[in-house]
Structures are given as C-alpha cells and as structure tokens.
Amino acid sequence: MDVFDALASRRPYKGSWSVERALSFINEQKGKHFDAAIVMSFLCHFDEKAAQKKGCDNVRSTGI
C-alpha cells in the first residue's frame, strides 16, 4: 500500500511515522478514505500473527 510507505518513510518535507502509527491511521480511515476490503487485506498480510485477532480469516475466505 503506497500510503503506508509514504507515512512510514522519511521524506525531505516530513519525518517518518512509526509502523504502529501508520497502521493505526490506515485502519482508522478504513471505509472512509480507504476501501475497507483493501485495508483488511493489507493488514492481514502485513502481520500474520495479528491476522487471527482481526478476523482476517473471513477476508481471506472471500478471495480478497
């Protein structure tokens, strides 16, 4: 997800966000600014251990 890279990377005009902050922001914007299915898929593949806690098995079963 390009937004994650932009947030978590240092740029000449801004500092980098922590991974946790970037993931939290993306999750907060799910269904608002970002497509909810895409965010869930990204989060599920980002951290396999956290996937079970976030209900990602449902996302994977839909073929996303």
N, CA, C and O atoms as CSV, one atom per row, in Angstrom:
chain,resi,resn,atom,element,x,y,z
A,1,MET,N,N,0.855,-1.162,0.000
A,1,MET,CA,C,0.000,0.000,0.000
A,1,MET,C,C,0.903,1.228,0.000
A,1,MET,O,O,1.712,1.418,0.908
A,2,ASP,N,N,0.760,2.028,-0.995
A,2,ASP,CA,C,1.602,3.201,-1.193
A,2,ASP,C,C,1.499,4.181,-0.026
A,2,ASP,O,O,2.488,4.813,0.345
A,3,VAL,N,N,0.311,4.307,0.548
A,3,VAL,CA,C,0.126,5.239,1.663
A,3,VAL,C,C,0.978,4.822,2.854
A,3,VAL,O,O,1.582,5.669,3.511
A,4,PHE,N,N,1.031,3.524,3.137
A,4,PHE,CA,C,1.853,3.051,4.247
A,4,PHE,C,C,3.311,3.445,4.034
A,4,PHE,O,O,3.963,3.948,4.949
A,5,ASP,N,N,3.814,3.219,2.842
A,5,ASP,CA,C,5.198,3.564,2.535
A,5,ASP,C,C,5.435,5.063,2.709
A,5,ASP,O,O,6.454,5.475,3.263
A,6,ALA,N,N,4.496,5.870,2.237
A,6,ALA,CA,C,4.648,7.319,2.353
A,6,ALA,C,C,4.652,7.768,3.809
A,6,ALA,O,O,5.424,8.651,4.182
A,7,LEU,N,N,3.801,7.173,4.628
A,7,LEU,CA,C,3.731,7.562,6.034
A,7,LEU,C,C,4.940,7.077,6.830
A,7,LEU,O,O,5.473,7.805,7.667
A,8,ALA,N,N,5.365,5.850,6.564
A,8,ALA,CA,C,6.421,5.235,7.375
A,8,ALA,C,C,7.830,5.599,6.912
A,8,ALA,O,O,8.804,5.245,7.575
A,9,SER,N,N,7.949,6.287,5.805
A,9,SER,CA,C,9.270,6.664,5.289
A,9,SER,C,C,9.534,8.147,5.532
A,9,SER,O,O,8.632,8.981,5.455
A,10,ARG,N,N,10.788,8.448,5.825
A,10,ARG,CA,C,11.182,9.850,5.977
A,10,ARG,C,C,11.210,10.501,4.604
A,10,ARG,O,O,11.673,9.910,3.629
A,11,ARG,N,N,10.722,11.689,4.545
A,11,ARG,CA,C,10.736,12.480,3.320
A,11,ARG,C,C,11.429,13.805,3.617
A,11,ARG,O,O,11.530,14.190,4.782
A,12,PRO,N,N,11.910,14.514,2.596
A,12,PRO,CA,C,12.578,15.802,2.846
A,12,PRO,C,C,11.674,16.799,3.577
A,12,PRO,O,O,12.165,17.680,4.284
A,13,TYR,N,N,10.373,16.662,3.410
A,13,TYR,CA,C,9.420,17.610,3.984
A,13,TYR,C,C,8.731,17.095,5.248
A,13,TYR,O,O,7.911,17.808,5.826
A,14,LYS,N,N,9.047,15.861,5.694
A,14,LYS,CA,C,8.416,15.329,6.904
A,14,LYS,C,C,9.224,14.166,7.461
A,14,LYS,O,O,9.980,13.514,6.741
A,15,GLY,N,N,9.053,13.921,8.737
A,15,GLY,CA,C,9.686,12.769,9.363
A,15,GLY,C,C,8.863,11.510,9.119
A,15,GLY,O,O,7.740,11.571,8.619
A,16,SER,N,N,9.435,10.386,9.475
A,16,SER,CA,C,8.708,9.130,9.304
A,16,SER,C,C,7.810,8.875,10.502
A,16,SER,O,O,8.130,9.258,11.628
A,17,TRP,N,N,6.684,8.226,10.246
A,17,TRP,CA,C,5.804,7.771,11.314
A,17,TRP,C,C,6.270,6.392,11.743
A,17,TRP,O,O,6.902,5.679,10.963
A,18,SER,N,N,5.966,6.010,12.971
A,18,SER,CA,C,6.243,4.648,13.409
A,18,SER,C,C,5.317,3.704,12.641
A,18,SER,O,O,4.268,4.114,12.143
A,19,VAL,N,N,5.714,2.457,12.555
A,19,VAL,CA,C,4.884,1.451,11.881
A,19,VAL,C,C,3.516,1.396,12.555
A,19,VAL,O,O,2.487,1.350,11.880
A,20,GLU,N,N,3.509,1.400,13.878
A,20,GLU,CA,C,2.252,1.324,14.619
A,20,GLU,C,C,1.339,2.504,14.307
A,20,GLU,O,O,0.137,2.326,14.116
A,21,ARG,N,N,1.907,3.708,14.256
A,21,ARG,CA,C,1.108,4.900,13.969
A,21,ARG,C,C,0.542,4.845,12.551
A,21,ARG,O,O,-0.627,5.165,12.335
A,22,ALA,N,N,1.364,4.443,11.590
A,22,ALA,CA,C,0.911,4.365,10.200
A,22,ALA,C,C,-0.207,3.330,10.052
A,22,ALA,O,O,-1.216,3.595,9.398
A,23,LEU,N,N,-0.028,2.150,10.660
A,23,LEU,CA,C,-1.067,1.119,10.585
A,23,LEU,C,C,-2.349,1.570,11.266
A,23,LEU,O,O,-3.444,1.308,10.769
A,24,SER,N,N,-2.218,2.241,12.394
A,24,SER,CA,C,-3.383,2.738,13.114
A,24,SER,C,C,-4.145,3.760,12.267
A,24,SER,O,O,-5.373,3.708,12.187
A,25,PHE,N,N,-3.429,4.677,11.642
A,25,PHE,CA,C,-4.068,5.688,10.793
A,25,PHE,C,C,-4.807,5.035,9.632
A,25,PHE,O,O,-5.952,5.384,9.343
A,26,ILE,N,N,-4.163,4.102,8.979
A,26,ILE,CA,C,-4.789,3.419,7.843
A,26,ILE,C,C,-6.044,2.686,8.302
A,26,ILE,O,O,-7.075,2.727,7.631
A,27,ASN,N,N,-5.953,2.017,9.446
A,27,ASN,CA,C,-7.109,1.297,9.970
A,27,ASN,C,C,-8.241,2.260,10.337
A,27,ASN,O,O,-9.408,1.958,10.087
A,28,GLU,N,N,-7.914,3.406,10.922
A,28,GLU,CA,C,-8.921,4.406,11.282
A,28,GLU,C,C,-9.636,4.958,10.047
A,28,GLU,O,O,-10.808,5.326,10.120
A,29,GLN,N,N,-8.940,5.014,8.930
A,29,GLN,CA,C,-9.507,5.563,7.698
A,29,GLN,C,C,-10.214,4.511,6.838
A,29,GLN,O,O,-10.734,4.818,5.766
A,30,LYS,N,N,-10.225,3.272,7.324
A,30,LYS,CA,C,-10.889,2.162,6.619
A,30,LYS,C,C,-12.369,2.489,6.465
A,30,LYS,O,O,-13.049,2.812,7.439
A,31,GLY,N,N,-12.855,2.404,5.245
A,31,GLY,CA,C,-14.256,2.684,4.973
A,31,GLY,C,C,-14.562,4.166,4.814
A,31,GLY,O,O,-15.677,4.531,4.442
A,32,LYS,N,N,-13.591,5.017,5.090
A,32,LYS,CA,C,-13.761,6.462,4.936
A,32,LYS,C,C,-12.945,6.922,3.726
A,32,LYS,O,O,-13.485,7.256,2.671
A,33,HIS,N,N,-11.650,6.924,3.915
A,33,HIS,CA,C,-10.738,7.364,2.860
A,33,HIS,C,C,-10.210,6.190,2.034
A,33,HIS,O,O,-9.884,6.343,0.857
A,34,PHE,N,N,-10.131,5.016,2.668
A,34,PHE,CA,C,-9.610,3.822,2.006
A,34,PHE,C,C,-10.682,2.742,1.930
A,34,PHE,O,O,-11.505,2.608,2.836
A,35,ASP,N,N,-10.667,1.986,0.862
A,35,ASP,CA,C,-11.586,0.862,0.704
A,35,ASP,C,C,-11.357,-0.132,1.849
A,35,ASP,O,O,-10.229,-0.568,2.080
A,36,ALA,N,N,-12.421,-0.483,2.557
A,36,ALA,CA,C,-12.314,-1.344,3.734
A,36,ALA,C,C,-11.724,-2.718,3.402
A,36,ALA,O,O,-10.920,-3.241,4.173
A,37,ALA,N,N,-12.103,-3.299,2.292
A,37,ALA,CA,C,-11.603,-4.627,1.921
A,37,ALA,C,C,-10.105,-4.584,1.621
A,37,ALA,O,O,-9.373,-5.512,1.962
A,38,ILE,N,N,-9.659,-3.514,0.989
A,38,ILE,CA,C,-8.229,-3.386,0.684
A,38,ILE,C,C,-7.433,-3.221,1.976
A,38,ILE,O,O,-6.373,-3.827,2.138
A,39,VAL,N,N,-7.942,-2.403,2.893
A,39,VAL,CA,C,-7.251,-2.195,4.167
A,39,VAL,C,C,-7.173,-3.511,4.934
A,39,VAL,O,O,-6.110,-3.859,5.450
A,40,MET,N,N,-8.270,-4.242,5.016
A,40,MET,CA,C,-8.254,-5.514,5.735
A,40,MET,C,C,-7.257,-6.483,5.107
A,40,MET,O,O,-6.516,-7.161,5.819
A,41,SER,N,N,-7.238,-6.548,3.807
A,41,SER,CA,C,-6.294,-7.428,3.123
A,41,SER,C,C,-4.855,-7.009,3.425
A,41,SER,O,O,-4.007,-7.858,3.700
A,42,PHE,N,N,-4.581,-5.722,3.374
A,42,PHE,CA,C,-3.239,-5.214,3.674
A,42,PHE,C,C,-2.838,-5.551,5.104
A,42,PHE,O,O,-1.739,-6.053,5.342
A,43,LEU,N,N,-3.725,-5.277,6.052
A,43,LEU,CA,C,-3.409,-5.539,7.452
A,43,LEU,C,C,-3.208,-7.024,7.707
A,43,LEU,O,O,-2.326,-7.410,8.475
A,44,CYS,N,N,-4.008,-7.846,7.078
A,44,CYS,CA,C,-3.885,-9.296,7.258
A,44,CYS,C,C,-2.549,-9.810,6.748
A,44,CYS,O,O,-1.924,-10.659,7.384
A,45,HIS,N,N,-2.118,-9.312,5.632
A,45,HIS,CA,C,-0.855,-9.773,5.063
A,45,HIS,C,C,0.350,-9.092,5.701
A,45,HIS,O,O,1.471,-9.591,5.611
A,46,PHE,N,N,0.118,-7.961,6.340
A,46,PHE,CA,C,1.212,-7.250,6.993
A,46,PHE,C,C,1.718,-8.014,8.207
A,46,PHE,O,O,2.925,-8.123,8.420
A,47,ASP,N,N,0.801,-8.540,8.995
A,47,ASP,CA,C,1.189,-9.230,10.222
A,47,ASP,C,C,0.344,-10.481,10.393
A,47,ASP,O,O,-0.791,-10.407,10.862
A,48,GLU,N,N,0.884,-11.611,10.020
A,48,GLU,CA,C,0.143,-12.874,10.076
A,48,GLU,C,C,-0.303,-13.221,11.488
A,48,GLU,O,O,-1.385,-13.782,11.659
A,49,LYS,N,N,0.494,-12.906,12.505
A,49,LYS,CA,C,0.106,-13.233,13.876
A,49,LYS,C,C,-1.098,-12.426,14.322
A,49,LYS,O,O,-1.965,-12.947,15.024
A,50,ALA,N,N,-1.166,-11.174,13.930
A,50,ALA,CA,C,-2.287,-10.325,14.315
A,50,ALA,C,C,-3.523,-10.626,13.481
A,50,ALA,O,O,-4.630,-10.227,13.842
A,51,ALA,N,N,-3.342,-11.323,12.376
A,51,ALA,CA,C,-4.446,-11.587,11.460
A,51,ALA,C,C,-5.597,-12.308,12.139
A,51,ALA,O,O,-6.753,-11.948,11.920
A,52,GLN,N,N,-5.321,-13.301,12.945
A,52,GLN,CA,C,-6.377,-14.052,13.602
A,52,GLN,C,C,-7.162,-13.172,14.564
A,52,GLN,O,O,-8.377,-13.324,14.692
A,53,LYS,N,N,-6.487,-12.260,15.236
A,53,LYS,CA,C,-7.151,-11.363,16.185
A,53,LYS,C,C,-8.058,-10.359,15.477
A,53,LYS,O,O,-9.033,-9.892,16.066
A,54,LYS,N,N,-7.755,-10.023,14.232
A,54,LYS,CA,C,-8.517,-9.011,13.499
A,54,LYS,C,C,-9.602,-9.618,12.619
A,54,LYS,O,O,-10.252,-8.893,11.865
A,55,GLY,N,N,-9.811,-10.908,12.693
A,55,GLY,CA,C,-10.853,-11.540,11.899
A,55,GLY,C,C,-10.490,-11.667,10.443
A,55,GLY,O,O,-11.375,-11.636,9.587
A,56,CYS,N,N,-9.229,-11.807,10.134
A,56,CYS,CA,C,-8.781,-11.834,8.749
A,56,CYS,C,C,-9.109,-13.134,8.041
A,56,CYS,O,O,-9.083,-13.190,6.812
A,57,ASP,N,N,-9.416,-14.177,8.792
A,57,ASP,CA,C,-9.781,-15.425,8.132
A,57,ASP,C,C,-11.016,-15.212,7.261
A,57,ASP,O,O,-11.152,-15.827,6.203
A,58,ASN,N,N,-11.910,-14.341,7.713
A,58,ASN,CA,C,-13.109,-14.030,6.922
A,58,ASN,C,C,-12.745,-13.327,5.627
A,58,ASN,O,O,-13.350,-13.587,4.587
A,59,VAL,N,N,-11.762,-12.439,5.682
A,59,VAL,CA,C,-11.339,-11.709,4.488
A,59,VAL,C,C,-10.721,-12.669,3.495
A,59,VAL,O,O,-11.039,-12.625,2.306
A,60,ARG,N,N,-9.849,-13.527,3.965
A,60,ARG,CA,C,-9.187,-14.470,3.057
A,60,ARG,C,C,-10.185,-15.416,2.406
A,60,ARG,O,O,-10.025,-15.783,1.242
A,61,SER,N,N,-11.216,-15.814,3.148
A,61,SER,CA,C,-12.181,-16.757,2.587
A,61,SER,C,C,-13.013,-16.135,1.480
A,61,SER,O,O,-13.628,-16.858,0.697
A,62,THR,N,N,-13.046,-14.819,1.398
A,62,THR,CA,C,-13.798,-14.166,0.328
A,62,THR,C,C,-12.983,-14.054,-0.952
A,62,THR,O,O,-13.501,-13.634,-1.987
A,63,GLY,N,N,-11.716,-14.426,-0.887
A,63,GLY,CA,C,-10.878,-14.372,-2.074
A,63,GLY,C,C,-10.168,-13.053,-2.261
A,63,GLY,O,O,-9.581,-12.811,-3.315
A,64,ILE,N,N,-10.208,-12.198,-1.264
A,64,ILE,CA,C,-9.534,-10.907,-1.386
A,64,ILE,C,C,-8.059,-11.102,-1.190
A,64,ILE,O,O,-7.296,-10.139,-1.251
